Amino acid sequence: MERPRVLFLCTGNSCRSQMAEGWLRHLAGEAYDALSAGTDPHWLNPFAVQVMGETGVDISGHTSDSLEKFADTRIDYFITVCDRAAESCPLPPPGGKVLRWSFEDPPGVVRESGLEGERALEIYRRVRDEIRAAVEGFVADSSSGGPPQRP
């Protein structure tokens, strides 16, 4: 039986989708093949790396990838983690499902509010924890026989 493949999608693949990929790998181990991509990828955000590291989840080796990289890859779950990516999310192949999660964009919030230092990191930590809760729910659904099952 193949592991279900989950692709977390956001705009830049620099923060939220990277956190989600890290959480799924950390919380579910080998139960899923976790991936992430962006509709307009940028770079791996160092603050995302830092706040994930605070929880023991190392995403420093992740890369910021374009959705096109996975064009020929079987994806069982497309999970968008921002509204902008949800608007441009492609239709999954037959049998694939789209889940739409929406989290604030930490870099955008920090930039718009002018936050620095510890106050900026608080935004990243809050979103990190919200993403963890969503991923925990996804994993719990699968372990109780809910939707995240691949035949």
TITIGU-35127 format. One line per field, with one value per residue: x, y, z of N, C-alpha, C in turn; residue number from 1; residue in one letter; chain. Coordinates in Angstrom, 1 decimal. Example, Ala and Ser with C-alpha at 12.3 -4.5 7.8 and 13.67 -1.06 7.14 Angstrom:
<pts>
n_x = 13.2 / 12.8
n_y = -5.7 / -2.2
n_z = 7.8 / 7.1
ca_x = 12.3 / 13.7
ca_y = -4.5 / -1.1
ca_z = 7.8 / 7.1
c_x = 13.2 / 12.9
c_y = -3.3 / 0.0
c_z = 7.8 / 7.9
n = 1 / 2
res = a / s
chain = A / A
</pts>
This chain:
<pts>
n_x = 0.8 / 0.6 / 1.9 / -0.2 / 0.1 / 0.7 / 0.4 / 1.3 / 0.3 / 1.1 / 1.5 / 4.3 / 5.8 / 7.5 / 7.1 / 4.4 / 3.4 / 5.8 / 6.0 / 3.8 / 4.4 / 6.7 / 5.5 / 3.7 / 5.5 / 6.8 / 4.8 / 3.4 / 5.2 / 6.3 / 3.8 / 2.7 / 3.6 / 5.0 / 4.9 / 5.7 / 4.8 / 4.9 / 2.9 / 4.2 / 7.1 / 9.6 / 11.9 / 13.2 / 12.0 / 13.8 / 12.8 / 10.7 / 12.0 / 13.4 / 11.4 / 10.1 / 12.2 / 12.4 / 10.5 / 11.6 / 11.4 / 13.0 / 13.3 / 15.2 / 16.5 / 14.7 / 13.5 / 12.4 / 9.9 / 8.5 / 5.1 / 5.0 / 7.0 / 5.9 / 4.2 / 3.9 / 3.5 / 1.9 / -0.6 / -2.4 / -3.7 / -4.2 / -3.5 / -4.3 / -2.8 / -3.3 / -5.4 / -4.9 / -3.4 / -5.4 / -7.2 / -5.9 / -5.4 / -4.8 / -7.0 / -7.2 / -5.9 / -7.9 / -9.4 / -7.8 / -7.9 / -8.9 / -8.2 / -8.9 / -7.2 / -6.8 / -4.4 / -2.9 / -0.4 / 2.7 / 5.1 / 3.9 / 2.2 / 4.0 / 5.6 / 3.6 / 2.8 / 5.0 / 6.5 / 9.1 / 11.9 / 11.3 / 8.6 / 7.8 / 8.5 / 6.6 / 4.3 / 4.9 / 5.2 / 2.6 / 1.1 / 2.5 / 1.7 / -1.1 / -1.1 / 0.1 / -2.0 / -4.0 / -2.8 / -2.5 / -5.2 / -5.8 / -4.2 / -5.3 / -7.9 / -7.3 / -6.3 / -8.5 / -10.0 / -11.1 / -11.4 / -8.6 / -7.4 / -5.8 / -6.7
n_y = -1.2 / 2.2 / 5.1 / 7.8 / 10.8 / 14.1 / 17.4 / 20.5 / 23.8 / 27.1 / 30.6 / 31.6 / 29.4 / 29.7 / 29.9 / 29.2 / 26.8 / 25.4 / 25.1 / 23.5 / 21.2 / 20.4 / 19.9 / 17.7 / 15.7 / 15.4 / 14.8 / 12.6 / 10.9 / 8.2 / 7.8 / 9.4 / 10.9 / 13.8 / 16.9 / 20.2 / 23.3 / 26.3 / 28.8 / 30.9 / 30.6 / 31.6 / 31.9 / 30.0 / 31.0 / 32.4 / 33.0 / 31.3 / 28.9 / 29.2 / 29.4 / 26.9 / 25.3 / 25.8 / 24.1 / 21.6 / 20.7 / 20.4 / 22.3 / 23.3 / 22.2 / 22.2 / 23.1 / 25.8 / 25.3 / 25.2 / 24.7 / 23.5 / 21.7 / 19.4 / 18.5 / 16.0 / 14.3 / 12.0 / 13.2 / 13.0 / 14.6 / 17.9 / 20.6 / 23.7 / 26.5 / 29.1 / 31.9 / 33.0 / 31.0 / 29.1 / 30.1 / 29.8 / 27.1 / 24.1 / 21.7 / 18.6 / 15.4 / 12.6 / 11.1 / 12.5 / 15.0 / 18.3 / 20.4 / 23.2 / 25.4 / 28.3 / 30.5 / 33.3 / 35.4 / 35.3 / 36.8 / 39.0 / 40.1 / 41.0 / 42.8 / 44.7 / 45.7 / 46.6 / 45.3 / 44.1 / 42.0 / 40.2 / 40.6 / 40.3 / 37.6 / 36.4 / 36.5 / 34.6 / 32.4 / 32.1 / 31.5 / 29.2 / 27.4 / 27.3 / 26.1 / 23.6 / 22.6 / 22.2 / 20.3 / 18.2 / 17.6 / 16.7 / 14.4 / 13.0 / 12.5 / 10.7 / 8.5 / 7.7 / 6.5 / 8.4 / 10.7 / 11.0 / 8.6 / 6.4 / 4.2
n_z = 0.0 / -0.9 / 0.6 / 1.5 / -0.4 / 0.4 / -0.4 / 0.6 / -0.1 / -0.7 / -1.3 / -1.5 / -0.7 / 1.5 / 4.2 / 5.6 / 4.3 / 4.4 / 7.2 / 7.6 / 6.1 / 7.6 / 10.1 / 9.5 / 8.8 / 11.2 / 13.1 / 12.0 / 11.1 / 9.1 / 7.9 / 6.0 / 2.8 / 2.8 / 1.2 / 0.0 / -1.7 / -3.8 / -5.4 / -6.4 / -5.8 / -3.3 / -1.1 / 1.6 / 4.6 / 7.2 / 9.8 / 10.0 / 10.0 / 12.4 / 14.4 / 14.1 / 14.8 / 17.5 / 18.5 / 18.1 / 15.5 / 12.6 / 9.8 / 8.2 / 6.1 / 4.0 / 0.8 / -1.3 / -3.4 / -6.7 / -7.7 / -10.2 / -10.2 / -9.2 / -11.1 / -12.5 / -10.5 / -8.3 / -6.3 / -3.4 / -1.5 / -1.8 / 0.1 / 0.7 / 2.3 / 2.4 / 1.4 / -1.1 / -2.5 / -2.6 / -4.4 / -6.8 / -6.9 / -8.6 / -10.1 / -8.5 / -9.5 / -10.5 / -7.7 / -6.0 / -3.3 / -2.3 / 0.3 / 2.1 / 4.0 / 5.9 / 6.9 / 8.5 / 7.0 / 8.1 / 7.4 / 5.9 / 7.8 / 9.8 / 8.3 / 7.5 / 9.9 / 11.1 / 13.0 / 15.1 / 16.1 / 19.1 / 19.2 / 16.5 / 16.1 / 17.7 / 16.1 / 14.1 / 15.8 / 16.7 / 14.3 / 13.6 / 15.7 / 15.2 / 12.7 / 13.4 / 15.0 / 13.1 / 11.4 / 13.2 / 13.6 / 11.0 / 10.9 / 13.0 / 12.1 / 10.0 / 11.5 / 12.8 / 10.9 / 9.2 / 6.5 / 5.4 / 3.9 / 1.8 / -0.8
ca_x = 0.0 / 1.4 / 1.6 / -0.9 / 1.0 / 0.1 / 1.1 / 0.8 / 0.5 / 0.9 / 2.0 / 5.7 / 6.5 / 8.6 / 6.7 / 3.2 / 3.5 / 7.0 / 5.7 / 2.8 / 5.2 / 7.5 / 4.6 / 3.2 / 6.6 / 7.1 / 3.7 / 2.9 / 6.3 / 6.2 / 2.4 / 2.4 / 4.7 / 4.7 / 5.6 / 5.2 / 5.2 / 4.3 / 2.4 / 5.2 / 8.1 / 10.6 / 13.0 / 12.8 / 12.0 / 14.6 / 12.0 / 9.9 / 13.0 / 13.7 / 10.3 / 9.9 / 13.3 / 12.1 / 9.7 / 12.3 / 11.2 / 14.0 / 12.9 / 16.3 / 17.0 / 13.7 / 13.7 / 11.2 / 9.7 / 7.3 / 4.1 / 5.3 / 7.9 / 5.1 / 3.2 / 3.8 / 3.5 / 0.6 / -0.9 / -3.7 / -4.3 / -3.7 / -3.9 / -3.9 / -2.7 / -3.6 / -6.5 / -4.4 / -3.1 / -6.6 / -7.8 / -5.2 / -5.1 / -5.3 / -7.8 / -6.4 / -6.2 / -9.0 / -9.0 / -7.2 / -8.8 / -8.4 / -8.6 / -8.6 / -7.0 / -6.4 / -3.6 / -2.3 / 0.9 / 3.5 / 5.9 / 3.1 / 1.7 / 5.2 / 5.9 / 2.6 / 2.6 / 6.3 / 7.0 / 10.5 / 12.4 / 10.5 / 7.2 / 7.6 / 8.5 / 5.3 / 3.4 / 5.3 / 4.9 / 1.1 / 0.7 / 3.1 / 0.8 / -2.3 / -0.8 / 0.2 / -3.4 / -4.7 / -2.1 / -2.9 / -6.6 / -5.7 / -3.6 / -6.3 / -9.0 / -6.9 / -6.1 / -9.8 / -10.8 / -11.7 / -11.0 / -7.2 / -7.0 / -5.6 / -7.0
ca_y = 0.0 / 3.4 / 6.1 / 9.0 / 11.9 / 15.4 / 18.6 / 21.8 / 24.8 / 28.5 / 31.4 / 31.7 / 28.2 / 30.1 / 29.9 / 28.4 / 25.5 / 24.7 / 24.7 / 22.4 / 20.0 / 20.0 / 19.3 / 16.4 / 14.8 / 15.3 / 14.2 / 11.4 / 10.0 / 7.6 / 7.5 / 10.2 / 11.5 / 15.2 / 17.8 / 21.6 / 24.0 / 27.6 / 29.2 / 31.8 / 30.4 / 32.6 / 31.3 / 29.5 / 32.1 / 32.1 / 33.0 / 30.0 / 27.9 / 29.4 / 29.0 / 25.5 / 24.7 / 25.9 / 22.9 / 20.4 / 20.4 / 21.1 / 22.5 / 24.1 / 21.5 / 22.3 / 24.0 / 26.5 / 24.7 / 25.6 / 23.7 / 22.8 / 20.6 / 18.2 / 18.3 / 14.6 / 13.5 / 11.7 / 13.9 / 12.5 / 15.7 / 19.3 / 21.4 / 25.1 / 27.1 / 30.6 / 32.1 / 33.3 / 29.7 / 28.4 / 30.7 / 29.3 / 25.7 / 23.3 / 20.5 / 17.4 / 14.3 / 11.7 / 10.5 / 13.5 / 15.9 / 19.6 / 20.9 / 24.7 / 26.0 / 29.7 / 31.1 / 34.6 / 35.3 / 36.0 / 37.9 / 40.1 / 40.8 / 41.7 / 43.9 / 45.7 / 46.3 / 47.2 / 44.6 / 43.6 / 41.2 / 39.2 / 40.8 / 39.7 / 36.2 / 36.0 / 36.2 / 33.4 / 31.3 / 31.9 / 30.8 / 27.8 / 26.7 / 27.1 / 25.1 / 22.3 / 22.1 / 21.8 / 19.1 / 17.2 / 17.2 / 15.9 / 13.1 / 12.3 / 12.0 / 9.5 / 7.4 / 7.2 / 6.0 / 9.5 / 10.9 / 10.9 / 7.3 / 6.1 / 2.8
ca_z = 0.0 / -1.0 / 1.6 / 0.9 / -0.6 / 0.8 / -0.9 / 1.2 / -1.1 / -0.4 / -2.4 / -1.7 / -0.2 / 2.3 / 5.6 / 6.1 / 3.7 / 4.9 / 8.5 / 7.5 / 5.7 / 8.8 / 11.2 / 9.1 / 8.9 / 12.6 / 13.8 / 11.4 / 10.7 / 7.7 / 7.5 / 4.8 / 2.1 / 2.9 / 0.3 / -0.1 / -2.9 / -3.9 / -6.7 / -6.8 / -4.7 / -3.0 / -0.4 / 2.9 / 5.6 / 8.4 / 11.0 / 10.0 / 10.4 / 13.8 / 15.3 / 14.1 / 15.5 / 18.9 / 18.9 / 17.8 / 14.1 / 11.8 / 8.4 / 7.6 / 4.8 / 3.0 / -0.3 / -1.8 / -4.7 / -7.5 / -7.9 / -11.4 / -9.9 / -8.9 / -12.2 / -12.9 / -9.2 / -7.8 / -5.1 / -2.9 / -0.8 / -2.0 / 1.2 / 0.6 / 3.6 / 2.3 / 0.4 / -2.5 / -3.2 / -2.8 / -5.6 / -8.0 / -6.8 / -9.7 / -9.8 / -8.3 / -10.3 / -10.0 / -6.4 / -5.1 / -2.7 / -2.0 / 1.6 / 2.1 / 5.3 / 5.8 / 8.0 / 8.3 / 6.4 / 9.1 / 6.9 / 5.6 / 9.1 / 10.4 / 7.4 / 7.5 / 11.3 / 11.5 / 14.2 / 15.0 / 17.2 / 19.7 / 18.8 / 15.2 / 16.3 / 18.3 / 15.0 / 13.5 / 16.7 / 16.7 / 13.1 / 13.7 / 16.5 / 14.5 / 11.7 / 14.1 / 15.4 / 11.8 / 11.0 / 14.2 / 13.2 / 9.8 / 11.3 / 13.9 / 11.2 / 9.3 / 12.4 / 13.2 / 9.8 / 8.5 / 5.0 / 4.8 / 3.6 / 0.4 / -1.0
c_x = 0.9 / 0.9 / 0.8 / 0.1 / 0.2 / 1.0 / 0.5 / 1.2 / 0.2 / 1.5 / 3.5 / 6.5 / 7.7 / 8.3 / 5.6 / 3.3 / 4.7 / 6.7 / 4.8 / 3.5 / 6.0 / 6.6 / 4.1 / 4.3 / 6.9 / 6.0 / 3.2 / 4.0 / 6.2 / 4.8 / 2.1 / 3.7 / 4.3 / 5.6 / 5.0 / 5.6 / 4.5 / 3.9 / 3.4 / 6.3 / 9.2 / 11.8 / 12.5 / 13.0 / 12.8 / 13.9 / 11.2 / 10.8 / 13.3 / 12.6 / 9.9 / 11.0 / 13.1 / 11.2 / 10.3 / 12.0 / 12.1 / 13.6 / 14.1 / 16.8 / 15.9 / 14.1 / 12.4 / 11.0 / 8.4 / 6.3 / 4.4 / 6.2 / 7.2 / 4.1 / 2.9 / 3.8 / 2.1 / 0.4 / -2.3 / -4.4 / -3.5 / -4.3 / -3.4 / -3.9 / -2.9 / -4.7 / -6.0 / -4.0 / -4.4 / -7.3 / -7.2 / -4.8 / -5.6 / -6.2 / -7.0 / -6.7 / -7.3 / -8.5 / -8.4 / -8.2 / -8.1 / -9.0 / -8.1 / -8.5 / -6.5 / -5.7 / -3.1 / -0.9 / 1.9 / 4.4 / 5.1 / 2.6 / 2.8 / 5.5 / 4.9 / 2.5 / 3.9 / 6.9 / 8.4 / 10.8 / 11.4 / 9.0 / 6.9 / 7.6 / 7.2 / 4.3 / 3.7 / 5.0 / 3.4 / 0.7 / 1.3 / 2.2 / -0.5 / -2.2 / -0.6 / -1.2 / -4.1 / -4.1 / -2.5 / -4.3 / -6.6 / -5.2 / -4.7 / -7.5 / -8.6 / -6.7 / -7.5 / -10.7 / -11.4 / -11.1 / -9.6 / -6.7 / -6.8 / -5.9 / -5.7
c_y = 1.2 / 4.4 / 7.3 / 10.1 / 13.2 / 16.5 / 19.8 / 22.9 / 26.2 / 29.3 / 31.3 / 30.4 / 28.6 / 30.0 / 28.9 / 27.0 / 24.7 / 24.2 / 23.5 / 21.1 / 19.5 / 19.3 / 17.9 / 15.4 / 14.4 / 14.5 / 12.9 / 10.4 / 9.5 / 7.3 / 8.2 / 10.6 / 13.0 / 16.0 / 19.2 / 22.3 / 25.4 / 27.9 / 30.2 / 31.7 / 31.4 / 31.9 / 30.8 / 30.6 / 31.7 / 32.1 / 31.8 / 28.9 / 28.0 / 29.0 / 27.6 / 24.8 / 24.8 / 24.7 / 21.6 / 19.9 / 21.2 / 21.1 / 23.2 / 23.5 / 21.6 / 23.2 / 24.6 / 26.1 / 25.2 / 24.4 / 22.9 / 21.6 / 19.3 / 17.9 / 16.9 / 13.7 / 13.2 / 12.4 / 13.5 / 13.7 / 17.0 / 20.0 / 22.8 / 25.7 / 28.6 / 30.8 / 32.3 / 32.0 / 29.0 / 28.8 / 30.1 / 27.8 / 24.9 / 22.2 / 19.3 / 16.3 / 13.4 / 11.0 / 11.4 / 14.4 / 17.2 / 20.0 / 22.3 / 25.1 / 27.4 / 30.2 / 32.4 / 34.4 / 36.1 / 37.1 / 39.2 / 40.9 / 41.6 / 42.9 / 45.0 / 46.4 / 46.9 / 46.5 / 44.1 / 42.7 / 40.2 / 39.3 / 40.2 / 38.2 / 35.6 / 35.7 / 34.9 / 32.2 / 31.0 / 31.1 / 29.4 / 26.9 / 26.4 / 26.0 / 23.7 / 21.8 / 21.6 / 20.4 / 17.9 / 16.7 / 16.4 / 14.5 / 12.3 / 11.7 / 10.7 / 8.3 / 6.9 / 6.7 / 7.1 / 9.6 / 10.7 / 9.5 / 7.1 / 4.6 / 2.0
c_z = 0.0 / 0.1 / 0.9 / 0.8 / -0.4 / 0.3 / -0.2 / 0.2 / -0.5 / -1.5 / -2.6 / -1.3 / 0.6 / 3.8 / 5.9 / 5.5 / 4.2 / 6.4 / 8.5 / 7.1 / 6.9 / 9.9 / 10.8 / 9.2 / 10.4 / 13.3 / 13.3 / 11.0 / 9.2 / 7.2 / 6.2 / 4.1 / 2.0 / 2.0 / 0.5 / -1.3 / -2.9 / -5.3 / -7.3 / -5.7 / -4.6 / -2.4 / 1.0 / 4.0 / 6.8 / 9.7 / 11.1 / 10.5 / 11.9 / 14.7 / 15.3 / 14.9 / 17.0 / 19.4 / 18.6 / 16.4 / 13.3 / 10.3 / 7.6 / 6.3 / 3.7 / 1.9 / -0.7 / -3.2 / -5.4 / -7.6 / -9.2 / -11.2 / -9.7 / -9.9 / -12.5 / -11.6 / -8.8 / -6.5 / -4.6 / -2.2 / -1.2 / -0.8 / 1.0 / 2.0 / 3.6 / 1.2 / -1.0 / -3.2 / -3.4 / -4.1 / -6.8 / -7.9 / -8.0 / -9.2 / -9.5 / -9.3 / -9.7 / -8.7 / -5.5 / -4.5 / -2.4 / -0.6 / 1.6 / 3.6 / 5.0 / 7.0 / 7.6 / 7.7 / 7.3 / 8.5 / 6.5 / 6.8 / 9.7 / 9.6 / 7.5 / 8.9 / 11.8 / 12.7 / 14.0 / 16.2 / 17.7 / 19.3 / 17.4 / 15.3 / 16.9 / 17.2 / 14.4 / 14.4 / 16.7 / 15.5 / 13.1 / 14.5 / 15.9 / 13.4 / 12.3 / 14.5 / 14.2 / 11.4 / 12.0 / 13.9 / 12.0 / 10.1 / 12.1 / 13.0 / 10.5 / 10.3 / 12.9 / 12.1 / 9.0 / 7.1 / 4.6 / 4.7 / 2.2 / 0.2 / -1.3
n = 1 / 2 / 3 / 4 / 5 / 6 / 7 / 8 / 9 / 10 / 11 / 12 / 13 / 14 / 15 / 16 / 17 / 18 / 19 / 20 / 21 / 22 / 23 / 24 / 25 / 26 / 27 / 28 / 29 / 30 / 31 / 32 / 33 / 34 / 35 / 36 / 37 / 38 / 39 / 40 / 41 / 42 / 43 / 44 / 45 / 46 / 47 / 48 / 49 / 50 / 51 / 52 / 53 / 54 / 55 / 56 / 57 / 58 / 59 / 60 / 61 / 62 / 63 / 64 / 65 / 66 / 67 / 68 / 69 / 70 / 71 / 72 / 73 / 74 / 75 / 76 / 77 / 78 / 79 / 80 / 81 / 82 / 83 / 84 / 85 / 86 / 87 / 88 / 89 / 90 / 91 / 92 / 93 / 94 / 95 / 96 / 97 / 98 / 99 / 100 / 101 / 102 / 103 / 104 / 105 / 106 / 107 / 108 / 109 / 110 / 111 / 112 / 113 / 114 / 115 / 116 / 117 / 118 / 119 / 120 / 121 / 122 / 123 / 124 / 125 / 126 / 127 / 128 / 129 / 130 / 131 / 132 / 133 / 134 / 135 / 136 / 137 / 138 / 139 / 140 / 141 / 142 / 143 / 144 / 145 / 146 / 147 / 148 / 149 / 150 / 151
res = m / e / r / p / r / v / l / f / l / c / t / g / n / s / c / r / s / q / m / a / e / g / w / l / r / h / l / a / g / e / a / y / d / a / l / s / a / g / t / d / p / h / w / l / n / p / f / a / v / q / v / m / g / e / t / g / v / d / i / s / g / h / t / s / d / s / l / e / k / f / a / d / t / r / i / d / y / f / i / t / v / c / d / r / a / a / e / s / c / p / l / p / p / p / g / g / k / v / l / r / w / s / f / e / d / p / p / g / v / v / r / e / s / g / l / e / g / e / r / a / l / e / i / y / r / r / v / r / d / e / i / r / a / a / v / e / g / f / v / a / d / s / s / s / g / g / p / p / q / r / p
chain = A / A / A / A / A / A / A / A / A / A / A / A / A / A / A / A / A / A / A / A / A / A / A / A / A / A / A / A / A / A / A / A / A / A / A / A / A / A / A / A / A / A / A / A / A / A / A / A / A / A / A / A / A / A / A / A / A / A / A / A / A / A / A / A / A / A / A / A / A / A / A / A / A / A / A / A / A / A / A / A / A / A / A / A / A / A / A / A / A / A / A / A / A / A / A / A / A / A / A / A / A / A / A / A / A / A / A / A / A / A / A / A / A / A / A / A / A / A / A / A / A / A / A / A / A / A / A / A / A / A / A / A / A / A / A / A / A / A / A / A / A / A / A / A / A / A / A / A / A / A / A
</pts>
